[in-house]
Amino acid sequence: MKYFLISLFSFFSCSLFAQHQAVLIGKWHGLLDVGMMELRVDFNFKVVADSMVVTMDSPDQKAFDIPVDEWSFSNGELILKLPQAQIEYKGKYEKEKISGNFRQAGQSHPLELGRNEVVKTERKRSQTIKEPIPYVSEDIVFKNKKAGIELAGTLTYPHADKPVPAVVMISGSGPQNRNEELLGHQPFLIIADYLSRKGIGVLRFDDRGVGQSKGEFHSATSYDFSTDAESAVQYLKSRKEIDKKRIGLAGHSEGGIIAPMVAARNKDVAFIILLAGTGIRGDQLLLLQQELIARANGEEESEIQKMKAINTKCFEIIVRNTDKDKMVNELRDTLNVLADRDHVLDIPTGMNKNMYINQIIFSSTSTWMLYFIRHDPALVLKKVKCPVFILNGDKDLQVPAKENVSAIEAALQSGGNKHYQSKIYPGLNHLFQHCTTGSPNEYNKIEETFSEEVMGDMVGIIFGLPQGKGNR
């Protein structure tokens, strides 16, 4: 998932102060709704040596005094530009209010500015942890010897007179803390609380390079993260409170790619639960995801198909080429053709063609992205022999249930694994929230963090497995 970002670049230029511009002097406050979150945006106008200096603040991102490179104010129309950040704001001044649109990197959102400080909408979260907790919660550290790093997490387990089953939680894509915290939701915390109250141990941990975990996140791939999860399993085996023969994995989203990697390499993994796990190759998943989300957000069908065609060409080049220099050159040539000859590559405001092409190449050829685009989960799933439980929501637009569940089942069948079950939940999105459309724009606005029905099924899965027989 992608978030609204503001670059902290550029030098300011001062426009000659004019008397009619005096109405702008001071601070203007606005609240930008970018779908998945709300961000406060402030513009500051002050006079320095007879010239007006304009800066921008993004308090929620702790970014302040960002110089506005170009600006104008004529006939009540205000235009503000930060080209290197790809930001442009156009608004109309009227009676101490400015109404307009904020654009960044091709995305446009309404933004009204006023003199009063704005207050972000308080989002309610209906699921919370109720004290006192009737189980043990212990902050722990374990080592990934293969990577030479230490990982920090939290182990929760019930008070019991004998070892209990346990599950390692594996987070989705992007840097995640042990609670898989997103937009005020903490799904892994909610899951751990629910499962431990029902008699199950849960280990959740900060991704490498996140929170209290060591290591470098941005240079790692899904395979690297699988060695972290593998180390978590080894740690649980050292704990007397945990039944060594009933340790499993629950992977959400990208975690659903990682869990099969660990299970395929380790015969002592008792089960895996795939929470919106993928079964199709990364490039195919991204194309499907982009199309469904764009359509749910009301994009024009012609624009959806144009973007799909561009991404298809780029992904084909990435999958086909193992030589990175050759791949980058081919991507650049293709994108130039799409811009100059086919005229289908729209250059965002504040960027020229070369800047935009460089940005596309940079984002699509990172270490993680190259691995993800090329990775085919089916090849790993064929090697998994332990029980597999496939859980998806039917309104998931990031990992669509229909295509991925059938692909996972087919891969397991191909590998001879008959010990699997799948369930698709009506009305649930990628985060297993009850929703309306499934669009990521809804995540922040939904009170529910994680469906209790799904958590109940997870408990049933873990206690329904044969005890003391391992996974073979």
C-alpha positions in Angstrom: 0.0 0.0 0.0 1.1 3.6 -0.9 0.8 6.7 1.2 0.8 10.4 0.6 4.4 11.7 0.9 5.9 15.1 0.9 9.5 15.7 -0.3 11.7 18.0 1.7 13.5 19.5 -1.2 13.9 22.8 -3.1 14.9 26.4 -2.5 12.3 29.2 -2.2 11.9 32.1 -4.4 10.3 35.4 -3.2 7.7 37.2 -5.1 7.5 41.0 -4.9 5.1 41.9 -2.1 2.0 43.7 -3.4 -0.6 45.5 -1.4 -3.5 43.3 -2.6 -1.6 40.3 -1.3 -1.9 41.5 2.3 -5.1 39.5 2.8 -2.9 36.3 2.6 -0.5 37.3 5.4 -0.5 34.7 8.2 -1.2 31.0 8.5 -3.9 29.1 6.5 -5.0 25.7 7.8 -6.5 22.8 5.8 -7.3 19.1 6.2 -6.5 16.9 3.2 -8.5 13.7 2.9 -6.3 11.4 0.8 -8.6 8.4 1.2 -6.7 6.1 3.5 -5.9 9.0 6.0 -6.4 12.6 6.8 -3.4 15.0 6.8 -3.2 18.5 8.1 -1.7 21.0 5.6 -0.8 24.5 6.5 0.5 27.4 4.3 2.4 30.3 5.9 2.6 33.8 4.3 5.0 36.3 5.8 6.7 39.5 4.6 10.5 39.5 4.6 12.3 42.6 3.2 9.2 43.8 1.3 8.7 40.4 -0.3 6.2 37.7 0.5 7.8 34.3 1.6 5.5 31.3 1.4 6.1 27.9 3.1 4.1 24.8 3.7 3.8 22.6 6.8 2.6 19.0 7.1 2.3 18.6 10.9 1.2 15.0 10.8 4.4 14.1 8.9 6.5 16.3 11.1 7.5 18.4 8.1 7.7 22.1 8.5 8.8 25.3 6.6 8.9 23.6 3.2 9.6 26.4 0.8 7.0 27.1 -1.9 9.0 27.7 -5.1 6.4 29.5 -7.2 3.2 31.2 -6.3 0.8 33.8 -7.6 -2.3 35.6 -6.5 -4.4 37.4 -9.0 -8.2 38.2 -9.1 -8.7 36.1 -6.0 -7.0 33.0 -7.6 -4.2 31.6 -5.6 -1.6 29.2 -7.2 1.1 27.5 -5.1 3.7 25.2 -6.6 6.4 22.9 -5.2 7.7 21.3 -8.5 10.3 19.0 -6.9 7.7 17.6 -4.6 5.2 17.4 -7.5 2.8 19.6 -5.5 0.4 22.2 -6.9 -2.5 23.9 -5.2 -5.1 26.1 -7.0 -7.7 27.9 -4.9 -10.2 30.8 -5.0 -10.1 33.3 -2.1 -13.4 34.6 -0.7 -14.1 36.1 2.7 -11.2 34.6 4.7 -11.6 31.2 3.0 -9.7 29.6 0.1 -11.4 26.7 -1.7 -9.5 24.6 -4.3 -7.7 21.4 -5.2 -4.4 20.0 -4.0 -2.5 17.9 -6.6 0.5 15.7 -6.1 2.0 13.2 -8.5 -1.1 13.1 -10.6 -3.6 12.7 -7.7 -6.1 15.5 -7.0 -7.9 16.1 -3.7 -10.2 19.0 -2.6 -8.6 21.2 0.0 -10.2 24.2 1.8 -8.0 26.6 3.7 -9.1 28.8 6.6 -7.8 30.8 9.4 -8.8 28.4 12.2 -6.8 25.4 13.1 -8.4 22.2 11.8 -9.1 19.1 13.9 -8.7 15.7 12.4 -11.7 13.4 12.5 -11.5 11.1 15.6 -11.8 7.6 14.3 -13.4 5.2 16.7 -12.0 1.7 17.1 -14.6 -0.7 18.5 -12.1 -3.5 19.5 -9.8 -2.7 22.4 -7.8 -4.7 25.0 -9.6 -4.9 28.3 -7.6 -4.9 31.5 -6.7 -6.9 33.4 -5.5 -9.4 30.9 -6.0 -13.1 31.9 -2.8 -14.3 30.2 0.9 -13.6 30.3 2.3 -10.9 28.0 6.1 -10.9 27.7 8.3 -8.7 25.6 11.1 -10.9 24.1 14.1 -10.8 21.8 15.2 -13.6 19.6 18.1 -14.0 17.1 18.0 -14.7 13.3 21.5 -16.3 13.2 21.4 -16.6 9.4 21.0 -12.8 9.0 23.0 -12.0 12.1 20.3 -9.8 13.6 18.1 -9.6 16.7 14.3 -9.3 16.4 12.0 -7.9 19.1 8.5 -9.0 19.8 5.8 -9.9 22.3 4.8 -13.4 23.3 1.4 -13.9 24.9 0.3 -17.2 26.3 -2.4 -18.5 28.8 -1.8 -19.5 32.4 -1.8 -23.3 31.9 -0.5 -26.4 33.6 0.8 -27.9 30.4 2.4 -26.6 27.1 -0.1 -24.9 24.8 -0.3 -24.6 21.0 1.1 -21.4 19.5 1.2 -19.4 16.3 3.7 -16.9 14.8 2.1 -13.9 13.2 3.7 -12.7 10.0 2.9 -9.2 8.7 2.0 -7.9 5.3 4.0 -5.7 3.0 5.7 -2.5 4.1 7.6 -1.9 7.4 5.3 -3.2 10.1 5.6 -3.2 13.8 4.6 -6.2 16.0 0.9 -5.1 16.0 0.8 -4.7 12.2 -0.3 -1.1 13.0 -2.1 0.7 10.2 -4.3 3.8 10.3 -5.0 3.5 14.0 -5.8 -0.2 13.7 -3.7 -2.9 15.4 -4.9 -6.2 14.0 -2.1 -8.4 15.4 -2.6 -7.0 18.9 -6.4 -7.8 18.7 -5.7 -11.3 17.3 -3.1 -12.1 20.0 -5.5 -10.9 22.7 -8.3 -13.0 21.4 -6.3 -16.2 20.8 -4.4 -16.0 24.1 -7.7 -15.6 26.0 -8.8 -18.8 24.3 -5.7 -20.8 25.3 -3.3 -20.2 22.4 0.2 -18.7 22.5 1.0 -15.9 20.0 4.3 -14.5 19.0 4.2 -11.3 17.1 7.3 -9.3 16.3 8.6 -6.0 14.7 9.8 -6.4 11.1 13.6 -6.2 10.8 14.6 -2.5 10.9 11.3 -1.5 12.5 10.5 -0.7 16.1 13.0 -2.5 18.4 14.1 -5.0 15.8 17.6 -4.7 14.3 18.6 -5.1 10.6 17.8 -3.3 7.4 14.2 -3.5 6.1 14.5 -1.8 2.7 17.2 -4.1 1.3 15.2 -7.2 2.3 13.0 -9.5 0.2 10.1 -11.8 1.1 12.7 -14.6 1.3 14.7 -12.6 3.8 11.6 -12.1 5.9 10.9 -15.8 5.8 14.2 -16.4 7.7 13.0 -14.0 10.4 9.7 -16.0 10.8 11.7 -19.2 10.8 13.8 -17.9 13.7 10.6 -17.0 15.5 9.5 -20.7 15.3 12.9 -21.8 16.6 12.5 -19.4 19.5 9.1 -20.8 20.4 10.5 -24.3 20.4 12.8 -23.2 23.2 9.9 -22.1 25.5 8.7 -24.7 28.0 5.2 -23.1 27.9 4.7 -23.9 24.2 3.9 -27.4 22.8 6.7 -27.9 20.3 4.6 -30.1 18.1 1.8 -27.6 17.7 3.6 -24.5 16.5 2.1 -22.9 13.3 2.2 -19.7 11.3 -0.5 -17.2 10.4 0.6 -14.9 7.6 -1.4 -11.9 6.4 -1.1 -10.7 2.8 2.7 -10.8 2.0 2.9 -12.9 5.2 0.8 -15.4 3.2 3.7 -15.7 0.8 6.2 -16.0 3.6 4.5 -18.7 5.7 4.6 -21.4 2.9 8.3 -20.7 2.5 8.9 -21.5 6.1 6.7 -24.5 6.1 8.2 -25.9 3.0 11.7 -25.8 4.6 10.7 -27.0 8.1 8.9 -30.3 8.7 8.1 -29.3 12.3 5.7 -26.5 11.3 2.4 -27.9 12.4 0.1 -25.8 10.2 -0.2 -22.5 8.3 -3.1 -20.1 8.2 -3.1 -17.8 5.1 -5.0 -14.6 5.8 -5.5 -13.0 2.4 -2.5 -15.0 1.1 -1.6 -14.9 -2.6 -1.5 -17.8 -5.0 -0.6 -16.0 -8.3 2.6 -14.4 -9.4 3.4 -10.9 -8.2 3.0 -9.1 -11.5 -0.4 -10.7 -12.1 -1.5 -9.8 -8.6 -0.4 -6.2 -8.9 -2.2 -5.8 -12.3 -5.4 -7.2 -10.8 -5.1 -5.2 -7.6 -4.5 -1.9 -9.5 -7.5 -2.5 -11.8 -10.0 -3.4 -9.0 -9.0 -0.5 -6.7 -9.1 2.1 -9.5 -12.5 0.9 -10.5 -13.8 1.0 -6.9 -12.5 4.5 -6.6 -14.4 5.7 -9.6 -11.6 6.0 -12.1 -12.6 6.3 -15.8 -12.5 2.9 -17.5 -10.3 4.3 -20.3 -7.7 5.5 -17.8 -7.8 2.1 -16.0 -7.1 0.2 -19.2 -4.4 2.7 -20.2 -2.6 2.2 -16.9 -3.0 -1.6 -17.1 -1.4 -1.6 -20.5 1.6 0.5 -19.3 2.1 -1.7 -16.2 1.8 -4.9 -18.3 4.6 -3.8 -20.6 6.8 -2.9 -17.6 6.2 -6.1 -15.7 6.9 -8.2 -18.8 10.3 -6.6 -19.1 11.0 -7.1 -15.4 10.0 -10.8 -15.4 11.9 -11.5 -18.7 15.3 -9.8 -17.7 17.7 -11.0 -15.1 20.4 -8.5 -16.0 19.4 -5.3 -14.2 21.2 -2.9 -16.5 19.6 -4.4 -19.5 16.2 -4.4 -17.8 16.5 -0.7 -16.8 17.5 0.3 -20.4 14.6 -1.6 -21.9 12.2 0.0 -19.4 13.5 3.5 -20.2 13.1 2.9 -24.0 9.6 1.5 -23.6 8.5 4.3 -21.4 9.9 6.9 -23.8 7.9 5.3 -26.6 4.7 5.4 -24.5 5.3 9.1 -23.8 6.4 10.3 -27.2 4.9 8.1 -29.8 1.8 6.5 -28.1 1.0 9.5 -25.9 -0.4 7.3 -23.1 2.1 8.2 -20.4 0.6 11.2 -18.5 3.3 13.3 -16.9 2.2 14.6 -13.5 2.2 18.3 -12.7 5.6 19.6 -11.6 7.6 16.8 -13.4 9.1 16.5 -16.8 9.2 13.3 -18.8 12.7 12.2 -17.6 11.9 12.8 -14.0 8.7 10.8 -14.2 10.3 7.9 -16.1 13.2 7.8 -13.5 10.6 7.6 -10.7 8.7 4.7 -12.3 12.0 2.8 -12.9 13.2 3.5 -9.3 10.0 2.3 -7.7 9.6 -0.8 -9.8 13.2 -2.1 -9.6 13.8 -2.0 -5.8 15.1 -5.2 -4.4 11.8 -6.0 -2.7 9.7 -5.2 -5.8 11.8 -7.2 -8.2 11.5 -10.3 -6.0 7.8 -9.7 -5.5 6.9 -9.2 -9.2 8.8 -12.4 -10.2 7.8 -14.6 -7.3 5.3 -17.4 -8.0 3.8 -18.6 -4.7 2.5 -21.7 -6.4 6.0 -23.1 -6.8 6.5 -23.0 -3.0 2.9 -24.1 -2.1 3.5 -27.3 -4.1 6.2 -28.2 -1.5 4.0 -27.6 1.6 2.8 -30.8 3.3 1.4 -29.5 6.5 -2.3 -28.6 6.9 -3.1 -25.3 5.2 -6.1 -23.0 6.0 -7.0 -20.4 3.4 -9.0 -17.5 4.7 -10.1 -14.6 2.4 -12.7 -11.8 2.3 -14.9 -11.6 -0.8 -14.5 -7.8 -0.9 -10.7 -7.9 -0.8 -9.4 -5.8 -3.7 -5.7 -6.2 -2.9 -5.7 -10.0 -2.9 -8.9 -10.9 -4.7 -10.3 -14.1 -3.2 -11.6 -15.8 -6.4 -8.3 -15.8 -8.3 -6.0 -16.4 -5.3 -7.9 -19.1 -3.4 -8.3 -21.3 -6.5 -4.6 -20.8 -7.3 -3.6 -21.8 -3.8 -5.8 -24.9 -3.9 -4.5 -25.9 -7.3 -0.9 -25.6 -6.2 -1.5 -27.7 -3.0 -3.3 -30.4 -5.1 -0.5 -30.4 -7.6 1.9 -31.1 -4.7 -0.2 -33.9 -3.3 -1.3 -32.0 -0.2 -4.9 -33.0 0.7 -4.9 -31.4 4.1 -6.3 -28.0 3.3 -9.5 -26.0 3.8 -10.6 -22.7 2.4 -13.2 -20.2 3.5 -14.3 -16.9 1.8 -16.1 -14.5 4.1 -18.9 -12.3 2.7 -18.5 -8.6 3.2 -14.9 -8.6 4.5 -12.0 -6.6 2.9 -8.3 -7.2 2.8 -7.9 -6.3 6.5 -10.9 -8.6 7.4 -13.1 -5.7 8.3 -16.8 -5.6 7.4 -17.0 -3.0 4.6 -19.0 -1.5 1.8 -16.8 -1.5 -1.3 -13.5 -3.1 -0.2 -11.5 0.0 -1.3 -8.4 0.8 0.8 -10.0 4.3 1.2 -12.4 2.7 3.7 -9.9 1.1 6.0 -9.4 4.2 8.2 -13.1 5.0 8.5 -14.2 1.5 9.7 -14.4 1.1 13.5 -13.8 -2.7 13.4 -10.2 -3.8 13.3 -10.5 -7.5 12.6 -13.5 -9.8 12.2 -14.3 -11.8 15.4 -15.7 -14.6 13.2 -12.4 -15.0 11.5 -10.6 -15.1 14.9 -13.1 -17.6 16.2 -12.3 -19.8 13.1 -8.6 -19.5 13.8 -9.1 -20.8 17.3 -11.2 -23.7 15.9 -8.5 -24.5 13.4 -5.7 -24.6 15.9 -7.6 -26.7 18.5 -9.0 -28.9 15.8 -5.7 -30.2 14.6 -4.5 -33.6 15.8 -2.4 -33.2 18.9 1.2 -34.5 19.2 1.5 -35.8 15.6 3.5 -32.9 14.0 2.6 -32.0 10.4 3.3 -35.2 8.6 
